[in-house]
Amino acid sequence: MAKEAVEMKEELLGLIKDFKKDRRLLSFDEAATKQAVILRILKALGWEPFNIDEVHPEYSVSSKRVDYALIHNGRKKVFIEVKRVNEDLEKHQEQLLNYSFQEGVKLAILTNGISWWFYLPLREGSWEQRKFYTIEIYDQESEDIAKNFEEFLSKDNVISDRAIENAENLYKGRQKLYLIRETLPKAWNKIIIEPDELLVELLADTTEKLCGYKPDNEVVEQFLITVSHETTIQSERKTRHRTQLPSVQTSPTSSKGYTGKSIIAFSFKGTRSPVSSWREMLIKITNIMLSNHREQFDKVLNLAGRKRPYFTRNPNEIRGPNRIKNTDIYVETDLGANSIVKLSKNIIALFGYKDDDLSIETR
């Protein structure tokens, strides 16, 4: 492998690892995402971001514009459309693919800096069917992310059309089905172990309809962990039966995350704060941010879940409102441990801190 290719791989991998540690990406607007994420990735992939003959910003398509056109020898090779993190990317698929189809561009990307959706615009089918791959910065392995960025977006692969070949092979070949089948069990396990708030709320709402009582989110998350353990044990027993392996003692798979664990304390920027509950940690972190960033604190109102806000001035909008001292803002506290940890990291990211600035002690 040429020295330049090795250096590119190392630079790109280092960049991805840095992004994974930096939750500030969640608070970036579109302009910040372009400057801090998109252009840095393009540079790591061999593109010259300040050469408009190569990376053309605000490229005109009829009376509209696409955020970036990657160009080689005057030929448009890739269109990239960038949106802010909390924007629904699905709403922008049709527009981007219409631009690409109109200009004969074979490869298009829709991204918010964290999620990257790759398309073959000239293929037949719906917008969703033309999407051949997705990169998720926070969810996928760094090495896999770097490898796929190189395959589909490196300058060398784009100008040689190897990127299109790689995309077509993935689209048409068995690799796509193989990857889906291989990943489905991992996705299911992740959903149970680190449940999305929509799944938790759906299960809580259904329980209430059946028995009249609505469980707390923490109870629902603990139930899902138990289901995951039982499923794992049953799966291992079936595997042993099929392969006629001798019986062995099986212990539940250790769960990722914080469900079922009790918090002792958290440390923020080296200062340790004992707490008796996850809810208390969330409240203390919001108070720390209020104390350190009073003039900017209203930014927390931008944090929202799938169905409702996490911070609001109207307590009727959330299930477990807790008013933050000396403000008219309420924070949602009816959350499980994993959701509270995730929200806490998103809160500190709003004010420029990193994941590593917050550490948690549990038992």
FIRO-987787 format. One line per 2 residues: their letters; for each residue x, y, z of C-alpha. Coordinates in pm, whole numbers, plus 32768, in hexadecimal, padded with zeros to 4 digits. Layout:
N
A	X Y Z ~ ...
This chain:
363
MA	8000 8000 8000 ~ 8087 8156 7F9D
KE	80FB 823E 80B0 ~ 7FF1 833F 8053
AV	7EDB 823D 8071 ~ 7F56 81CD 81C8
EM	7F69 8335 8241 ~ 7E09 8377 81BE
KE	7D80 8248 8277 ~ 7E2A 82B0 83BA
EL	7DB2 8419 839E ~ 7C4E 83B0 8350
LG	7C43 82AE 8469 ~ 7CC9 83AC 8562
LI	7BC5 84A8 84F3 ~ 7AA7 83AF 851C
KD	7B1F 8352 867A ~ 7B2C 84C3 86D8
FK	79C8 84F5 865B ~ 794E 83CE 872A
KD	79D3 8471 8867 ~ 7947 85C8 8817
RR	77D2 85E9 885F ~ 77DA 8756 87F5
LL	7780 86D8 869B ~ 761F 86AB 8720
SF	75FD 8821 875A ~ 7693 889E 8612
DE	75C3 8962 851D ~ 75E9 8928 83A7
AA	770A 8A1E 837C ~ 77D1 898D 849E
TK	7796 882C 841F ~ 7820 888A 82C9
QA	7958 892B 8355 ~ 79A7 8840 8476
VI	793C 86F3 83E0 ~ 78F8 86EA 826A
LR	7A27 87A8 81ED ~ 7B11 86F5 82DE
IL	7A9B 85A1 8265 ~ 7ABB 8609 80F9
KA	7C1D 8685 8139 ~ 7C79 853E 81E4
LG	7BF3 8486 80B2 ~ 7CDF 8542 7FCB
WE	7C00 865D 7F53 ~ 7C73 87C9 7F57
PF	7B57 887B 800D ~ 7BD0 89D9 7FB1
NI	7BEA 8991 7E3C ~ 7A95 89E5 7DAC
DE	7AEC 892E 7C6B ~ 7AF4 87F3 7D41
VH	7A0D 8835 7E6A ~ 790C 8930 7DF0
PE	782B 89BE 7F04 ~ 76C4 8A2E 7EC1
YS	76C6 8993 7D67 ~ 75AC 8A1A 7C8B
VS	74AE 8926 7C00 ~ 73AA 89EA 7B38
SK	7325 8AE7 7C35 ~ 738D 8A14 7D63
RV	74D6 89BE 7E0A ~ 7579 8884 7E91
DY	766E 88B4 7FB2 ~ 779E 8811 7F0C
AL	77F5 8787 7DB8 ~ 7932 86B6 7DA0
IH	79C6 86F3 7C49 ~ 7AE1 865F 7B7A
NG	7B50 86F0 7A2C ~ 7A10 87B7 7A1B
RK	7932 8686 7A4F ~ 7843 8677 7B75
KV	7889 8532 7C2F ~ 77D3 8551 7D7E
FI	76C6 862E 7E16 ~ 76C2 865F 7F91
EV	759E 86FF 8048 ~ 75D3 8761 81B6
KR	74C6 8796 82BD ~ 74D0 87EA 8430
VN	74D1 86CB 8527 ~ 7365 86D2 859A
ED	72D6 86F5 843C ~ 7216 85D2 83A0
LE	72F7 855B 8285 ~ 71DE 8498 81DC
KH	7133 85DF 8181 ~ 725D 8640 80A8
QE	7295 84FC 7FE6 ~ 71B4 8554 7EC2
QL	724E 86AC 7E90 ~ 73B5 862D 7E92
LN	7371 8508 7DAB ~ 72AF 85E5 7CBA
YS	73DB 86D0 7CAB ~ 74C4 85AB 7C70
FQ	73E7 850A 7B68 ~ 73BF 8656 7AB4
EG	7539 8686 7AA6 ~ 758E 8519 7A5E
VK	7650 84F3 7BA5 ~ 767E 8384 7BFB
LA	76CC 83A3 7D6F ~ 7618 847C 7E70
IL	7635 84A4 7FE8 ~ 7540 8532 80E4
TN	75D7 8574 823C ~ 75BB 8630 8382
GI	7726 85E7 83D6 ~ 76C9 84BE 84B4
SW	75EC 83F5 83C7 ~ 7665 83CC 825F
WF	756F 8341 815F ~ 760B 82CF 8014
YL	7539 82BC 7ED6 ~ 754F 8245 7D6E
PL	7464 834F 7CDC ~ 7455 82C5 7B7A
RE	73D5 816E 7BE0 ~ 7265 8111 7BCF
GS	7185 8100 7CFE ~ 7114 81DE 7E1B
WE	71F8 82D4 7EC9 ~ 7227 81DB 7FE3
QR	7278 80C1 7EF1 ~ 738A 8192 7E53
KF	7438 81B4 7FA3 ~ 7545 80A9 7FA3
YT	75FE 80F0 80E8 ~ 75EF 81AF 8231
IE	770D 821F 8310 ~ 76C0 8276 847C
IY	77E3 8323 8529 ~ 7776 82D5 868E
DQ	76F3 8173 8657 ~ 77E1 80BE 856A
ES	7947 8050 85A6 ~ 7A4E 8156 8550
ED	7B0F 8068 846B ~ 79D3 800E 83A9
IA	7974 817C 8382 ~ 7ACE 81DA 8300
KN	7ACF 80B1 820F ~ 797E 8109 8179
FE	79CA 827D 815E ~ 7B00 821C 8098
EF	7A43 8128 7FB8 ~ 792B 8218 7F5E
LS	79B8 8377 7F85 ~ 7B35 8381 7F6C
KD	7BAE 845F 7E53 ~ 7C6C 8346 7DA9
NV	7B40 825D 7DA9 ~ 7A4E 836C 7D38
IS	7B1C 83EA 7C11 ~ 7B6E 8286 7BA0
DR	79FD 8220 7BC5 ~ 7A62 810A 7CB5
AI	7977 81AF 7DAF ~ 7854 8170 7CC1
EN	78CA 800C 7C85 ~ 78DD 7FCF 7DFC
AE	7783 8063 7E2A ~ 76EB 7F97 7D0E
NL	7789 7E56 7D8F ~ 76FE 7E98 7EE9
YK	75AB 7EF2 7E5B ~ 7588 7DC3 7D79
GR	7658 7CBD 7E24 ~ 7616 7BC9 7F39
QK	76F3 7C8E 8024 ~ 75D1 7D78 806F
LY	74EB 7C5B 80D5 ~ 7604 7BB2 8195
LI	7650 7CEE 8257 ~ 74E1 7D24 82A6
RE	74B3 7BC1 8325 ~ 75F5 7BD4 83EE
TL	759A 7D24 8486 ~ 7428 7CEA 84D3
PK	746C 7C25 8616 ~ 7566 7D2F 8684
AW	7466 7E3F 8639 ~ 7359 7D88 8700
NK	7444 7D56 8826 ~ 74A6 7EC5 881C
II	7338 7F30 881A ~ 72F1 7E5F 894E
IE	742D 7EB3 8A0E ~ 7430 8024 89AF
PD	72BE 805B 8966 ~ 724E 8185 889D
EL	715A 8267 8954 ~ 7048 8211 8858
LV	7061 809F 88AE ~ 705F 80EA 8A23
EL	6F31 81CF 8A07 ~ 6E75 80DB 8926
LA	6EA5 7FC1 8A21 ~ 6E48 80A4 8B47
DT	6D0E 8122 8A95 ~ 6CA1 7FC1 8A38
TE	6CD6 7F4B 8B9F ~ 6BFC 8067 8C1B
KL	6AE7 800B 8B28 ~ 6AED 7EA2 8B9D
CG	6AFE 7ED1 8D17 ~ 6AB1 8040 8D5A
YK	6C09 8092 8DE6 ~ 6D24 8133 8D24
PD	6E83 80B9 8D81 ~ 6FA8 81A6 8DA6
NE	70A1 81A0 8C88 ~ 71A8 8107 8D6D
VV	70C1 7FDC 8DB0 ~ 7085 7FAD 8C3B
EQ	71FA 7FBB 8BEB ~ 7243 7EBB 8CFB
FL	7138 7DD5 8C69 ~ 71D7 7DEF 8B10
IT	732C 7D94 8BA1 ~ 7290 7C5E 8C41
VS	71F2 7BFD 8AF5 ~ 7345 7C25 8A4D
HE	73EB 7B40 8B4E ~ 72DF 7A34 8B27
TT	72F2 7A44 89AB ~ 746C 7A1E 89B5
IQ	7459 78EE 8A99 ~ 734F 7847 89C0
SE	7418 788B 8885 ~ 7552 77F2 891E
RK	748D 76BE 898F ~ 7405 768B 882F
TR	7561 76AE 87A0 ~ 75EC 75AB 8893
HR	74CE 74BD 8843 ~ 7505 74D8 86CD
TQ	767B 74A2 86E9 ~ 765C 739E 8802
LP	7745 745D 88E6 ~ 775A 73F9 8A56
SV	768A 74C8 8B47 ~ 7742 75E7 8BED
QT	76E5 76EE 8CEE ~ 7660 7822 8C3D
SP	765E 797A 8CD9 ~ 7596 7A9B 8C47
TS	764B 7B75 8B50 ~ 76C3 7CB0 8BFC
SK	75F8 7DD3 8B7F ~ 7688 7F09 8AED
GY	7619 804F 8B87 ~ 7591 80A5 8CDD
TG	743E 7FFF 8CF7 ~ 7422 7F3F 8E3E
KS	754F 7FEE 8ED6 ~ 754B 80E2 8FF9
II	760C 8226 8FDA ~ 76F7 828B 90F3
AF	7787 83CF 906A ~ 77E9 8484 8F2F
SF	7918 855D 8EE5 ~ 790F 8689 8DFF
KG	7A59 8729 8D9B ~ 7AFF 867D 8EC2
TR	7A01 86EA 8FCA ~ 7952 85C3 906F
SP	77E4 85DB 90D7 ~ 7744 84C2 91A1
VS	75DB 847A 913D ~ 74D4 837F 91AA
SW	741A 8359 905F ~ 743B 8389 8EE9
RE	7331 8497 8EFC ~ 7404 8558 8FF6
ML	7530 8545 8F0D ~ 7465 85D9 8DEE
IK	73E6 86F6 8EC7 ~ 7542 8743 8F4E
IT	75DA 874A 8DF1 ~ 74CF 883E 8D78
NI	7516 891A 8EA6 ~ 768C 8912 8E5C
ML	764B 897D 8CF6 ~ 7561 8A8F 8D71
SN	766A 8B10 8E61 ~ 7782 8B07 8D5D
HR	76BA 8B7E 8C2F ~ 7593 8C45 8CAF
EQ	757A 8D2E 8B82 ~ 757B 8C09 8A8E
FD	74B0 8B15 8B5C ~ 7377 8B3B 8A86
KV	742A 8A60 8985 ~ 73B3 8930 8A47
LN	7257 8972 89B9 ~ 72DC 88EA 886D
LA	730D 878E 8900 ~ 71E8 86AF 88A7
GR	7194 8540 8890 ~ 70CD 8493 877F
KR	6F7B 84F0 8812 ~ 6FAE 8608 890D
PY	70B1 8704 8986 ~ 71AA 86C1 8A9D
FT	719C 882E 8B0C ~ 706C 8910 8AFA
RN	6FC2 8A3C 8B96 ~ 6E78 897F 8B91
PN	6E7F 8864 8C95 ~ 6D4E 87C3 8BF1
EI	6E24 8765 8AC4 ~ 6EF4 8666 8B88
RG	6EA6 8540 8C6A ~ 6F90 8582 8D90
PN	6FC7 86FB 8DA0 ~ 70C3 8786 8E96
RI	70EF 88FF 8E9C ~ 7258 8971 8E8F
KN	72A1 8A61 8FAC ~ 7292 8BD4 8F5C
TD	7205 8B95 8E00 ~ 70B3 8B5A 8D5D
IY	713C 8A27 8CAB ~ 70DC 88C1 8CFE
VE	71AA 8788 8CB8 ~ 711D 862F 8C6E
TD	7181 853E 8D84 ~ 70A3 8413 8D33
LG	71BE 8365 8C7E ~ 7283 8224 8CA8
AN	73F1 821A 8D07 ~ 7474 81FA 8BA3
SI	7398 8315 8B29 ~ 740A 83F5 8C47
VK	7578 83B2 8BFD ~ 7542 83F7 8A8A
LS	7481 8536 8AD4 ~ 758B 85A9 8BCE
KN	769A 8582 8AC6 ~ 75C9 863E 89CA
II	7592 8757 8AC6 ~ 7704 878B 8B09
AL	774B 8772 8993 ~ 7665 889D 895B
FG	7758 8971 8A22 ~ 7899 88F3 897F
YK	78FC 87D6 8A68 ~ 7961 8678 8A01
DD	78E7 8520 8A6D ~ 7A2B 84EA 8B2C
DL	79DD 8616 8C0C ~ 78CA 8546 8CAE
SI	7911 8400 8D63 ~ 7820 832B 8E2C
ET	784F 8243 8F55 ~ 7758 8124 8F81
R	772A 7FE9 904D
